Amino acid sequence: MNNPPYYKKIFNDILDRKYPEKRMKCQKLLDKENLTHLDVITINKLIFGDKISPEDDKFSQQHRFYSESAIIQMLKYQYDNKVSNSQLARHFKLSRNTVARWKKHFTITLK
């Protein structure tokens, strides 16, 4: 069985070695017992910002995987903030088709 990466350790090492000044921004999320996929994305943005090259961004975009709970959190974000599929896709760097497919598949779960 594949074990997921231990993101807390990874992010703590990055913060200790390269970005100690950003620890306060990330500490609340790192103190959580379990990090969700969305927490990992948020911490990554807090540490590295949007400094990713377009080639790296495209590569990572093609290789992302979201758990069912992460998908449901994103769809709840859409519902709570009353944003369109396009706005949700831009916010989480997804395709509009992916959002539409998720909505069809997880509609019953949200109600």
Residue, then its C-alpha position, 0 to 999 in steps of 0.5 A: m500500500n502506498n503511504p501519502p507523503y508526510y506533508k507536515k515534516i516536508f513543510n516544516d523542513i522547508l520553513d526551517r531551512k529556507y523560509p523561517e520568516k514565513r512560519m507564522k503564516c503557516q503555523k495555524l495550518l501546520d498545527k492541525e492534526n491532519l492536513t487536507h489536500l486543500d491545506v497542502i495547496t494553501i501552505n504551498k501558496l503561502i510559502f512559494g507564492d505564485k513563483i511557479s514557472p508556466e511549464d512547471d504549473k502545467f506539469s503539476q496541473q496534469h498530475r494533481f489528484y484530489s480525494e473525494s473529501a477535497i472535491i466536496q470541500m471545493l464544491k462547498y466553497q463554491y456553494d457557500n461563496k456563490v461563485s460560478n464554475s469558471q470562478l471556482a476553476r480559476h480559484f483552484k486552478l482547475s478546468r471548467n470541465t473538471v468542475a462540471r464533471w465533479k458537480k454531476h458526480f457529487t450533486i447528491t452528496l452536497k444536499 
